[in-house]
Amino acid sequence: MRIYPVVFTPEFAEQLESLYDYIADEASPYIAARYTDAIVSYCESLGTFPHRGTMRDDVRLGLRITHYKKRAVIAFAVGADEVSIIGMFYGGQDYETMLSESD
C-alpha cells in the first residue's frame, strides 16, 4: 500500500491558528491544542487512504471534501505524489465560495 506525503498550505495553517485562538478564548488553550492537534492528525491520515471524501469538481477541479467530527470541513486534493490540505472550514463558513474565489 502506498502512503502519500501530506502537505499543508499556508491558508490551512492560518485557518487552524484562527480556530485555535477561538477555542482558546472560549474554552481553554489545552482544549484548543487537543482539538487542533486532532484535526492535524486526521489530515495526516489522508496520506494512507487519500481517495476518501466527496469529489467536488463543481467547486474546483480535483477538490475533495471530508469532515472532521461533523464540525469542520477539510478541503484537499490528491496529486500524483502527495496529498495537499487546501483548507479547513468551520462554523458554517461558505467553503464553496471561498475555494472557488481562490482560483
MOPAC internal coordinates of N, CA, C and O (Angstrom, degrees):
PM7 1SCF
backbone

  N    0.0000 0     0.00 0     0.00 0    0    0    0
  C    1.4481 1     0.00 0     0.00 0    1    0    0
  C    1.5329 1   108.48 1     0.00 0    2    1    0
  O    1.2310 1   121.31 1   -46.66 1    3    2    1
  N    1.3083 1   115.09 1   133.34 1    3    2    1
  C    1.4601 1   121.30 1  -179.30 1    5    3    2
  C    1.5287 1   110.32 1   -85.33 1    6    5    3
  O    1.2310 1   120.67 1   -42.85 1    7    6    5
  N    1.3161 1   116.33 1   137.15 1    7    6    5
  C    1.4625 1   121.56 1   175.20 1    9    7    6
  C    1.5238 1   107.73 1  -113.43 1   10    9    7
  O    1.2310 1   121.09 1   -56.50 1   11   10    9
  N    1.3233 1   115.53 1   123.50 1   11   10    9
  C    1.4617 1   122.32 1  -179.44 1   13   11   10
  C    1.5316 1   109.76 1   -88.16 1   14   13   11
  O    1.2310 1   119.96 1   -39.75 1   15   14   13
  N    1.3289 1   117.67 1   140.25 1   15   14   13
  C    1.4612 1   118.50 1   169.81 1   17   15   14
  C    1.5313 1   109.44 1   -67.56 1   18   17   15
  O    1.2310 1   121.02 1   -33.81 1   19   18   17
  N    1.3177 1   115.66 1   146.19 1   19   18   17
  C    1.4650 1   121.56 1   179.84 1   21   19   18
  C    1.5238 1   108.20 1  -108.10 1   22   21   19
  O    1.2310 1   121.10 1   -52.18 1   23   22   21
  N    1.3339 1   115.49 1   127.82 1   23   22   21
  C    1.4621 1   122.25 1  -178.32 1   25   23   22
  C    1.5263 1   108.18 1  -116.83 1   26   25   23
  O    1.2310 1   120.70 1   -47.44 1   27   26   25
  N    1.3243 1   116.26 1   132.56 1   27   26   25
  C    1.4631 1   121.81 1   179.58 1   29   27   26
  C    1.5238 1   109.56 1  -102.23 1   30   29   27
  O    1.2310 1   120.39 1   -49.70 1   31   30   29
  N    1.3268 1   116.85 1   130.30 1   31   30   29
  C    1.4638 1   120.69 1   177.98 1   33   31   30
  C    1.5303 1   109.94 1   -76.01 1   34   33   31
  O    1.2310 1   120.09 1   -21.49 1   35   34   33
  N    1.3329 1   117.43 1   158.51 1   35   34   33
  C    1.4629 1   120.25 1   174.97 1   37   35   34
  C    1.5349 1   111.90 1   -58.72 1   38   37   35
  O    1.2310 1   120.16 1   146.20 1   39   38   37
  N    1.3286 1   117.29 1   -33.80 1   39   38   37
  C    1.4713 1   120.80 1   178.88 1   41   39   38
  C    1.5261 1   110.50 1   -62.85 1   42   41   39
  O    1.2310 1   120.59 1   137.94 1   43   42   41
  N    1.3270 1   116.48 1   -42.06 1   43   42   41
  C    1.4620 1   119.94 1   177.36 1   45   43   42
  C    1.5224 1   110.02 1   -61.07 1   46   45   43
  O    1.2310 1   120.33 1   134.98 1   47   46   45
  N    1.3309 1   116.97 1   -45.02 1   47   46   45
  C    1.4655 1   120.94 1  -179.37 1   49   47   46
  C    1.5275 1   111.06 1   -59.83 1   50   49   47
  O    1.2310 1   120.21 1   139.13 1   51   50   49
  N    1.3225 1   117.20 1   -40.87 1   51   50   49
  C    1.4678 1   121.17 1   178.04 1   53   51   50
  C    1.5220 1   111.07 1   -65.30 1   54   53   51
  O    1.2310 1   120.46 1   137.20 1   55   54   53
  N    1.3263 1   116.72 1   -42.80 1   55   54   53
  C    1.4634 1   120.85 1   179.78 1   57   55   54
  C    1.5240 1   110.82 1   -65.19 1   58   57   55
  O    1.2310 1   120.41 1   139.89 1   59   58   57
  N    1.3248 1   116.81 1   -40.11 1   59   58   57
  C    1.4590 1   120.88 1   179.16 1   61   59   58
  C    1.5268 1   110.58 1   -65.75 1   62   61   59
  O    1.2310 1   120.52 1   138.86 1   63   62   61
  N    1.3201 1   116.61 1   -41.14 1   63   62   61
  C    1.4674 1   120.49 1   178.06 1   65   63   62
  C    1.5258 1   110.86 1   -63.87 1   66   65   63
  O    1.2310 1   120.49 1   139.52 1   67   66   65
  N    1.3089 1   116.67 1   -40.48 1   67   66   65
  C    1.4615 1   121.16 1   177.78 1   69   67   66
  C    1.5297 1   111.04 1   -62.54 1   70   69   67
  O    1.2310 1   120.70 1   137.78 1   71   70   69
  N    1.3247 1   116.26 1   -42.22 1   71   70   69
  C    1.4660 1   120.16 1   177.84 1   73   71   70
  C    1.5237 1   110.42 1   -65.03 1   74   73   71
  O    1.2310 1   120.54 1   137.45 1   75   74   73
  N    1.3233 1   116.56 1   -42.55 1   75   74   73
  C    1.4637 1   120.51 1   177.14 1   77   75   74
  C    1.5290 1   110.46 1   -56.84 1   78   77   75
  O    1.2310 1   120.46 1   130.56 1   79   78   77
  N    1.3295 1   116.73 1   -49.44 1   79   78   77
  C    1.4652 1   121.13 1  -179.11 1   81   79   78
  C    1.5221 1   111.41 1   -58.45 1   82   81   79
  O    1.2310 1   120.47 1   136.70 1   83   82   81
  N    1.3147 1   116.70 1   -43.30 1   83   82   81
  C    1.4656 1   121.13 1  -179.66 1   85   83   82
  C    1.5320 1   110.88 1   -62.36 1   86   85   83
  O    1.2310 1   120.64 1   130.94 1   87   86   85
  N    1.3273 1   116.38 1   -49.06 1   87   86   85
  C    1.4676 1   119.78 1  -178.31 1   89   87   86
  C    1.5243 1   110.72 1   -66.60 1   90   89   87
  O    1.2310 1   120.19 1   140.51 1   91   90   89
  N    1.3293 1   117.23 1   -39.49 1   91   90   89
  C    1.4671 1   120.77 1   179.04 1   93   91   90
  C    1.5200 1   110.83 1   -61.21 1   94   93   91
  O    1.2310 1   120.12 1   140.44 1   95   94   93
  N    1.3316 1   117.39 1   -39.56 1   95   94   93
  C    1.4652 1   121.29 1   178.59 1   97   95   94
  C    1.5239 1   112.00 1   -70.36 1   98   97   95
  O    1.2310 1   120.51 1   139.83 1   99   98   97
  N    1.3368 1   116.63 1   -40.17 1   99   98   97
  C    1.4668 1   121.12 1  -175.61 1  101   99   98
  C    1.5269 1   113.33 1   -83.48 1  102  101   99
  O    1.2310 1   120.32 1   151.43 1  103  102  101
  N    1.3273 1   116.99 1   -28.57 1  103  102  101
  C    1.4668 1   120.55 1  -177.12 1  105  103  102
  C    1.5317 1   109.11 1  -124.95 1  106  105  103
  O    1.2310 1   120.51 1    92.54 1  107  106  105
  N    1.3266 1   116.62 1   -87.46 1  107  106  105
  C    1.4683 1   120.75 1   177.37 1  109  107  106
  C    1.5268 1   109.47 1  -163.40 1  110  109  107
  O    1.2310 1   120.38 1   -22.47 1  111  110  109
  N    1.3303 1   116.89 1   157.53 1  111  110  109
  C    1.4629 1   119.53 1   176.40 1  113  111  110
  C    1.5379 1   112.21 1   -59.90 1  114  113  111
  O    1.2310 1   120.33 1   145.54 1  115  114  113
  N    1.3191 1   116.98 1   -34.46 1  115  114  113
  C    1.4617 1   120.58 1   179.13 1  117  115  114
  C    1.5304 1   111.02 1   -62.64 1  118  117  115
  O    1.2310 1   120.46 1   131.94 1  119  118  117
  N    1.3138 1   116.72 1   -48.06 1  119  118  117
  C    1.4694 1   121.09 1   179.19 1  121  119  118
  C    1.5263 1   109.92 1   -64.29 1  122  121  119
  O    1.2310 1   120.51 1   139.16 1  123  122  121
  N    1.3238 1   116.63 1   -40.84 1  123  122  121
  C    1.4716 1   120.65 1   179.19 1  125  123  122
  C    1.5253 1   110.70 1   -61.50 1  126  125  123
  O    1.2310 1   120.36 1   135.98 1  127  126  125
  N    1.3165 1   116.92 1   -44.02 1  127  126  125
  C    1.4673 1   120.52 1  -179.77 1  129  127  126
  C    1.5249 1   111.13 1   -64.85 1  130  129  127
  O    1.2310 1   120.38 1   137.12 1  131  130  129
  N    1.3236 1   116.88 1   -42.88 1  131  130  129
  C    1.4744 1   119.61 1   178.86 1  133  131  130
  C    1.5184 1   111.10 1   -61.29 1  134  133  131
  O    1.2310 1   120.39 1   135.66 1  135  134  133
  N    1.3282 1   116.86 1   -44.34 1  135  134  133
  C    1.4631 1   120.44 1  -176.77 1  137  135  134
  C    1.5294 1   111.27 1   -68.60 1  138  137  135
  O    1.2310 1   120.08 1   132.95 1  139  138  137
  N    1.3120 1   117.45 1   -47.05 1  139  138  137
  C    1.4693 1   119.48 1  -178.27 1  141  139  138
  C    1.5316 1   111.25 1   -69.67 1  142  141  139
  O    1.2310 1   119.94 1   145.22 1  143  142  141
  N    1.3279 1   117.72 1   -34.78 1  143  142  141
  C    1.4716 1   119.92 1   174.82 1  145  143  142
  C    1.5231 1   110.68 1   -63.25 1  146  145  143
  O    1.2310 1   120.36 1   141.83 1  147  146  145
  N    1.3248 1   116.91 1   -38.17 1  147  146  145
  C    1.4685 1   120.90 1   178.75 1  149  147  146
  C    1.5261 1   110.94 1   -66.25 1  150  149  147
  O    1.2310 1   120.14 1   142.98 1  151  150  149
  N    1.3224 1   117.34 1   -37.02 1  151  150  149
  C    1.4712 1   120.43 1   176.75 1  153  151  150
  C    1.5282 1   110.06 1   -63.87 1  154  153  151
  O    1.2310 1   120.34 1   135.48 1  155  154  153
  N    1.3198 1   116.96 1   -44.52 1  155  154  153
  C    1.4667 1   120.68 1   178.82 1  157  155  154
  C    1.5291 1   110.18 1   -61.69 1  158  157  155
  O    1.2310 1   119.97 1   136.33 1  159  158  157
  N    1.3189 1   117.65 1   -43.67 1  159  158  157
  C    1.4710 1   120.72 1   178.07 1  161  159  158
  C    1.5172 1   111.32 1   -61.23 1  162  161  159
  O    1.2310 1   120.74 1   138.48 1  163  162  161
  N    1.3277 1   116.19 1   -41.52 1  163  162  161
  C    1.4631 1   120.12 1   177.74 1  165  163  162
  C    1.5288 1   110.11 1   -61.36 1  166  165  163
  O    1.2310 1   120.68 1   135.28 1  167  166  165
  N    1.3173 1   116.31 1   -44.72 1  167  166  165
  C    1.4689 1   120.26 1   178.83 1  169  167  166
  C    1.5241 1   111.11 1   -62.09 1  170  169  167
  O    1.2310 1   120.38 1   138.56 1  171  170  169
  N    1.3174 1   116.88 1   -41.44 1  171  170  169
  C    1.4645 1   120.36 1   178.90 1  173  171  170
  C    1.5255 1   111.36 1   -62.79 1  174  173  171
  O    1.2310 1   120.11 1   150.03 1  175  174  173
  N    1.3313 1   117.40 1   -29.97 1  175  174  173
  C    1.4695 1   120.46 1   178.59 1  177  175  174
  C    1.5242 1   112.01 1   -68.20 1  178  177  175
  O    1.2310 1   120.06 1   163.62 1  179  178  177
  N    1.3230 1   117.48 1   -16.38 1  179  178  177
  C    1.4643 1   120.47 1   176.95 1  181  179  178
  C    1.5273 1   111.44 1   -65.72 1  182  181  179
  O    1.2310 1   120.03 1   161.04 1  183  182  181
  N    1.3174 1   117.55 1   -18.96 1  183  182  181
  C    1.4554 1   120.67 1   176.48 1  185  183  182
  C    1.5174 1   112.85 1   -66.92 1  186  185  183
  O    1.2310 1   120.46 1   153.87 1  187  186  185
  N    1.3249 1   116.73 1   -26.13 1  187  186  185
  C    1.4593 1   121.35 1   179.78 1  189  187  186
  C    1.5223 1   111.70 1   -83.18 1  190  189  187
  O    1.2310 1   120.57 1   135.30 1  191  190  189
  N    1.3111 1   116.52 1   -44.70 1  191  190  189
  C    1.4682 1   121.87 1   178.89 1  193  191  190
  C    1.5300 1   108.67 1  -128.12 1  194  193  191
  O    1.2310 1   119.96 1  -104.08 1  195  194  193
  N    1.3236 1   117.69 1    75.92 1  195  194  193
  C    1.4671 1   120.51 1  -171.13 1  197  195  194
  C    1.5258 1   115.58 1   -74.60 1  198  197  195
  O    1.2310 1   119.67 1   159.91 1  199  198  197
  N    1.3085 1   118.23 1   -20.09 1  199  198  197
  C    1.4662 1   119.34 1  -174.03 1  201  199  198
  C    1.5223 1   112.61 1   -92.92 1  202  201  199
  O    1.2310 1   120.35 1  -147.79 1  203  202  201
  N    1.3130 1   116.93 1    32.21 1  203  202  201
  C    1.4631 1   120.73 1   175.14 1  205  203  202
  C    1.5199 1   108.84 1   -96.38 1  206  205  203
  O    1.2310 1   120.90 1    -1.74 1  207  206  205
  N    1.2827 1   115.89 1   178.26 1  207  206  205
  C    1.4539 1   119.87 1  -178.41 1  209  207  206
  C    1.5179 1   111.04 1    86.30 1  210  209  207
  O    1.2310 1   121.30 1     7.07 1  211  210  209
  N    1.2988 1   115.11 1  -172.93 1  211  210  209
  C    1.4596 1   122.69 1  -176.79 1  213  211  210
  C    1.5210 1   109.88 1  -107.25 1  214  213  211
  O    1.2310 1   120.83 1   -49.94 1  215  214  213
  N    1.3220 1   116.01 1   130.06 1  215  214  213
  C    1.4710 1   120.21 1   174.37 1  217  215  214
  C    1.5262 1   108.76 1   -69.03 1  218  217  215
  O    1.2310 1   120.42 1   -43.94 1  219  218  217
  N    1.3298 1   116.81 1   136.06 1  219  218  217
  C    1.4646 1   121.85 1   179.10 1  221  219  218
  C    1.5174 1   110.02 1  -131.42 1  222  221  219
  O    1.2310 1   120.88 1  -125.44 1  223  222  221
  N    1.3377 1   115.92 1    54.56 1  223  222  221
  C    1.4625 1   120.71 1   176.82 1  225  223  222
  C    1.5210 1   111.94 1   -60.82 1  226  225  223
  O    1.2310 1   120.17 1   159.81 1  227  226  225
  N    1.3395 1   117.27 1   -20.19 1  227  226  225
  C    1.4605 1   120.72 1   178.12 1  229  227  226
  C    1.5307 1   111.72 1   -68.88 1  230  229  227
  O    1.2310 1   120.38 1   157.51 1  231  230  229
  N    1.3217 1   116.87 1   -22.49 1  231  230  229
  C    1.4655 1   121.56 1   178.51 1  233  231  230
  C    1.5274 1   110.15 1   -93.99 1  234  233  231
  O    1.2310 1   120.99 1   131.53 1  235  234  233
  N    1.3267 1   115.71 1   -48.47 1  235  234  233
  C    1.4667 1   122.55 1  -179.99 1  237  235  234
  C    1.5268 1   107.49 1  -157.29 1  238  237  235
  O    1.2310 1   120.39 1   -44.66 1  239  238  237
  N    1.3001 1   116.87 1   135.34 1  239  238  237
  C    1.4584 1   121.76 1  -178.10 1  241  239  238
  C    1.5304 1   110.68 1   -58.55 1  242  241  239
  O    1.2310 1   120.70 1   -53.40 1  243  242  241
  N    1.3259 1   116.27 1   126.60 1  243  242  241
  C    1.4586 1   121.91 1   178.51 1  245  243  242
  C    1.5142 1   115.15 1    85.24 1  246  245  243
  O    1.2310 1   120.06 1  -179.23 1  247  246  245
  N    1.3306 1   117.50 1     0.77 1  247  246  245
  C    1.4625 1   121.49 1  -177.45 1  249  247  246
  C    1.5224 1   111.19 1   -75.47 1  250  249  247
  O    1.2310 1   120.93 1   -43.60 1  251  250  249
  N    1.3070 1   115.82 1   136.40 1  251  250  249
  C    1.4584 1   122.86 1   171.59 1  253  251  250
  C    1.5266 1   107.88 1  -122.76 1  254  253  251
  O    1.2310 1   121.59 1   -31.23 1  255  254  253
  N    1.3255 1   114.55 1   148.77 1  255  254  253
  C    1.4619 1   121.46 1   179.77 1  257  255  254
  C    1.5230 1   108.39 1  -126.55 1  258  257  255
  O    1.2310 1   120.80 1   -43.87 1  259  258  257
  N    1.3172 1   116.07 1   136.13 1  259  258  257
  C    1.4582 1   121.83 1   170.28 1  261  259  258
  C    1.5229 1   107.19 1  -137.75 1  262  261  259
  O    1.2310 1   120.83 1   -12.72 1  263  262  261
  N    1.3098 1   116.03 1   167.28 1  263  262  261
  C    1.4659 1   120.58 1  -177.51 1  265  263  262
  C    1.5236 1   110.14 1  -118.77 1  266  265  263
  O    1.2310 1   121.63 1   -34.92 1  267  266  265
  N    1.3110 1   114.49 1   145.08 1  267  266  265
  C    1.4576 1   120.35 1   172.71 1  269  267  266
  C    1.5229 1   107.56 1  -108.38 1  270  269  267
  O    1.2310 1   120.77 1   -65.38 1  271  270  269
  N    1.3194 1   116.13 1   114.62 1  271  270  269
  C    1.4749 1   123.63 1   178.83 1  273  271  270
  C    1.5249 1   113.38 1    50.86 1  274  273  271
  O    1.2310 1   120.17 1  -147.33 1  275  274  273
  N    1.2972 1   117.27 1    32.67 1  275  274  273
  C    1.4676 1   123.45 1   177.50 1  277  275  274
  C    1.5222 1   113.15 1    59.41 1  278  277  275
  O    1.2310 1   119.96 1  -165.54 1  279  278  277
  N    1.3279 1   117.68 1    14.46 1  279  278  277
  C    1.4604 1   120.59 1  -177.44 1  281  279  278
  C    1.5199 1   113.12 1  -118.78 1  282  281  279
  O    1.2310 1   120.56 1   152.45 1  283  282  281
  N    1.3132 1   116.53 1   -27.55 1  283  282  281
  C    1.4647 1   120.63 1  -178.90 1  285  283  282
  C    1.5220 1   109.08 1  -124.71 1  286  285  283
  O    1.2310 1   121.14 1   -39.27 1  287  286  285
  N    1.3178 1   115.43 1   140.73 1  287  286  285
  C    1.4594 1   122.04 1   176.65 1  289  287  286
  C    1.5233 1   107.35 1  -101.72 1  290  289  287
  O    1.2310 1   120.77 1   -53.46 1  291  290  289
  N    1.3222 1   116.14 1   126.54 1  291  290  289
  C    1.4564 1   121.82 1   178.02 1  293  291  290
  C    1.5227 1   107.70 1  -105.80 1  294  293  291
  O    1.2310 1   120.56 1   -57.51 1  295  294  293
  N    1.3256 1   116.53 1   122.49 1  295  294  293
  C    1.4672 1   122.40 1   178.07 1  297  295  294
  C    1.5260 1   107.82 1  -103.47 1  298  297  295
  O    1.2310 1   120.89 1   -49.99 1  299  298  297
  N    1.3381 1   115.90 1   130.01 1  299  298  297
  C    1.4577 1   119.32 1  -178.27 1  301  299  298
  C    1.5205 1   111.03 1  -150.77 1  302  301  299
  O    1.2310 1   121.46 1   -13.31 1  303  302  301
  N    1.3191 1   114.80 1   166.69 1  303  302  301
  C    1.4622 1   121.47 1   177.49 1  305  303  302
  C    1.5223 1   108.04 1  -135.34 1  306  305  303
  O    1.2310 1   121.20 1   -36.66 1  307  306  305
  N    1.3212 1   115.32 1   143.34 1  307  306  305
  C    1.4591 1   121.28 1   178.54 1  309  307  306
  C    1.5199 1   108.01 1  -104.99 1  310  309  307
  O    1.2310 1   121.04 1   -63.65 1  311  310  309
  N    1.3172 1   115.62 1   116.35 1  311  310  309
  C    1.4585 1   120.41 1   177.41 1  313  311  310
  C    1.5188 1   110.41 1   -97.65 1  314  313  311
  O    1.2310 1   120.66 1     4.88 1  315  314  313
  N    1.3057 1   116.35 1  -175.12 1  315  314  313
  C    1.4626 1   120.95 1   179.87 1  317  315  314
  C    1.5254 1   111.65 1   -65.36 1  318  317  315
  O    1.2310 1   120.57 1   148.41 1  319  318  317
  N    1.3416 1   116.52 1   -31.59 1  319  318  317
  C    1.4612 1   120.05 1  -174.01 1  321  319  318
  C    1.5195 1   115.28 1  -124.36 1  322  321  319
  O    1.2310 1   119.48 1   176.10 1  323  322  321
  N    1.3368 1   118.61 1    -3.90 1  323  322  321
  C    1.4583 1   119.81 1  -176.81 1  325  323  322
  C    1.5197 1   111.58 1  -159.32 1  326  325  323
  O    1.2310 1   121.73 1   -15.56 1  327  326  325
  N    1.3211 1   114.30 1   164.44 1  327  326  325
  C    1.4585 1   122.20 1   171.50 1  329  327  326
  C    1.5218 1   106.30 1  -106.73 1  330  329  327
  O    1.2310 1   120.62 1   -53.59 1  331  330  329
  N    1.3197 1   116.42 1   126.41 1  331  330  329
  C    1.4593 1   121.52 1  -179.60 1  333  331  330
  C    1.5263 1   109.02 1  -107.18 1  334  333  331
  O    1.2310 1   120.72 1   -60.95 1  335  334  333
  N    1.3300 1   116.22 1   119.05 1  335  334  333
  C    1.4607 1   121.08 1   176.94 1  337  335  334
  C    1.5242 1   106.54 1   -85.88 1  338  337  335
  O    1.2310 1   121.28 1   -69.92 1  339  338  337
  N    1.3212 1   115.15 1   110.08 1  339  338  337
  C    1.4622 1   122.14 1  -172.07 1  341  339  338
  C    1.5189 1   112.21 1   -83.43 1  342  341  339
  O    1.2310 1   120.66 1   139.19 1  343  342  341
  N    1.3255 1   116.35 1   -40.81 1  343  342  341
  C    1.4550 1   118.73 1  -177.20 1  345  343  342
  C    1.5073 1   112.34 1  -169.71 1  346  345  343
  O    1.2310 1   121.68 1   -12.74 1  347  346  345
  N    1.3440 1   114.39 1   167.26 1  347  346  345
  C    1.4489 1   122.52 1   178.34 1  349  347  346
  C    1.5226 1   106.75 1  -136.82 1  350  349  347
  O    1.2310 1   120.92 1   -51.74 1  351  350  349
  N    1.3169 1   115.84 1   128.26 1  351  350  349
  C    1.4587 1   120.93 1  -174.29 1  353  351  350
  C    1.5211 1   109.08 1  -128.04 1  354  353  351
  O    1.2310 1   120.78 1   -37.91 1  355  354  353
  N    1.3204 1   116.11 1   142.09 1  355  354  353
  C    1.4632 1   120.81 1  -176.89 1  357  355  354
  C    1.5185 1   109.16 1  -147.35 1  358  357  355
  O    1.2310 1   121.50 1   -11.93 1  359  358  357
  N    1.3110 1   114.74 1   168.07 1  359  358  357
  C    1.4589 1   120.23 1   175.24 1  361  359  358
  C    1.5113 1   114.25 1    65.07 1  362  361  359
  O    1.2310 1   120.20 1  -147.52 1  363  362  361
  N    1.3223 1   117.23 1    32.48 1  363  362  361
  C    1.4617 1   120.16 1   177.36 1  365  363  362
  C    1.5163 1   114.59 1    76.83 1  366  365  363
  O    1.2310 1   119.89 1  -163.96 1  367  366  365
  N    1.3257 1   117.81 1    16.04 1  367  366  365
  C    1.4652 1   120.11 1   177.91 1  369  367  366
  C    1.5260 1   109.96 1   -60.25 1  370  369  367
  O    1.2310 1   120.71 1   -35.25 1  371  370  369
  N    1.3115 1   116.25 1   144.75 1  371  370  369
  C    1.4653 1   122.16 1  -178.88 1  373  371  370
  C    1.5264 1   109.04 1   -84.37 1  374  373  371
  O    1.2310 1   121.14 1  -100.79 1  375  374  373
  N    1.3244 1   115.42 1    79.21 1  375  374  373
  C    1.4649 1   119.77 1  -176.92 1  377  375  374
  C    1.5162 1   112.36 1   -64.37 1  378  377  375
  O    1.2310 1   119.90 1   149.81 1  379  378  377
  N    1.3245 1   117.80 1   -30.19 1  379  378  377
  C    1.4643 1   119.97 1  -179.40 1  381  379  378
  C    1.5239 1   110.73 1   -61.10 1  382  381  379
  O    1.2310 1   120.58 1   132.08 1  383  382  381
  N    1.3153 1   116.50 1   -47.92 1  383  382  381
  C    1.4650 1   120.60 1   179.20 1  385  383  382
  C    1.5272 1   110.83 1   -67.11 1  386  385  383
  O    1.2310 1   120.56 1   136.52 1  387  386  385
  N    1.3254 1   116.53 1   -43.48 1  387  386  385
  C    1.4624 1   120.37 1  -178.02 1  389  387  386
  C    1.5260 1   111.38 1   -62.49 1  390  389  387
  O    1.2310 1   120.12 1   139.87 1  391  390  389
  N    1.3130 1   117.37 1   -40.13 1  391  390  389
  C    1.4665 1   120.52 1  -178.99 1  393  391  390
  C    1.5156 1   112.43 1   -76.75 1  394  393  391
  O    1.2310 1   120.12 1   145.20 1  395  394  393
  N    1.3223 1   117.37 1   -34.80 1  395  394  393
  C    1.4666 1   118.56 1   179.95 1  397  395  394
  C    1.5265 1   110.88 1   -73.86 1  398  397  395
  O    1.2310 1   119.82 1   151.06 1  399  398  397
  N    1.3389 1   117.95 1   -28.94 1  399  398  397
  C    1.4644 1   121.28 1   178.45 1  401  399  398
  C    1.5191 1   112.09 1   -75.60 1  402  401  399
  O    1.2310 1   119.97 1   158.31 1  403  402  401
  N    1.3448 1   117.66 1   -21.69 1  403  402  401
  C    1.4621 1   119.87 1  -176.30 1  405  403  402
  C    1.5208 1   112.89 1   -83.76 1  406  405  403
  O    1.2310 1   119.87 1  -178.75 1  407  406  405
  N    1.3362 1   117.85 1     1.25 1  407  406  405
  C    1.4749 1   120.77 1   177.66 1  409  407  406
  C    1.5060 1   111.14 1   -71.80 1  410  409  407
  O    1.2310 1   120.10 1   180.00 1  411  410  409

